[in-house]
Amino acid sequence: MLYIVATPIGNLRDISLRALQVLKDADMVAAEDTRHTGLLLKAYGLKKPLVRYFAHNEERQSQRILEALLEGKTVALVSDAGTPGISDPGARLIRRVIQAGIKLTVIPGPVAGITALVASGLDTDVFAFGGFFPRNTKERKVWLERLGTFKGTLVFYESPKRLSETLGYLYKVWGDRYCCVARELTKRFETFIRGRLTEVAEELGKMETIKGEIVVVMEGCPDPHAQGYSPEEAEELGRALLAGGMYKKEASLKLAKITGIPAKACYAMLVKQKP
Ligand code: SAM
């Protein structure tokens, strides 16, 4: 049996009694970083054989783990923080275990994205998780296409170093959406910065350096009928799209999608803008 075990995202006490029992009983613990997990186990007075399981050795190690499982051993899969498989290696192993007909179960616990979503105050009925904001231009385009018109709340991970640049970029492409930057969740310096992108940027600008782990929660694509964009607001958004590097035709289609104003009218509005 494979046990997928969630571990704390900061505060060591955020571990369930069941997770501790499973870790205690497991024949083997598959961990992303054995040193990191070794410290976690030590904190709970546990000592276990650890096998390293990370993105670059997934193929070889998942074979080893499958063999152990087929021999009837109990394996606990953990990641450095939170729930394995959520922006962490593990998802592929889980698929292979299912394909091999081996039983698995999840010991639920912390997920940084869900923790931030709840604290953001944004809509929790319908939301999408975007993983890490893509660094590569091509992947970023696909990400923006998939999520740009999504009306529910968006949750994604970003590094502190790239946060300001990413929020600035999203402002240019999507306009001044409301968002919440959740930093160092469950830790001593837990912080939430809530507001429109321009307001959050201002707050971030006051900080000497942005440190720690970050989750961004952002309102989805505004519903044009509920929002009722005025021509001035639409024009401002159009200018932001052009400033983000879009061509007028592409920007007018995007503007039409966001505001509900017909694409032709959007185009006419954008041609009036200076090149
Ligand atoms: N599996 C984890 C989960 O369940 O959330 C996510 C692992 S992913 C490799 C690590 C990223 O999660 C970090 O770069 C950060 O964006 C986010 N994260 C993890 N712990 C966090 C925390 N305490 N506060 C804010 N973000 C956190």
Boltz pocket constraint, residues with backbone or C-beta under 6 A from the ligand:
constraints:
  - pocket:
      binder: B
      contacts: [[A, 9], [A, 10], [A, 79], [A, 81], [A, 82], [A, 83], [A, 84], [A, 85], [A, 86], [A, 87], [A, 88], [A, 110], [A, 111], [A, 112], [A, 113], [A, 156], [A, 157], [A, 158], [A, 159], [A, 182], [A, 183], [A, 184], [A, 185], [A, 186], [A, 187], [A, 213], [A, 214], [A, 215]]
      max_distance: 6.0
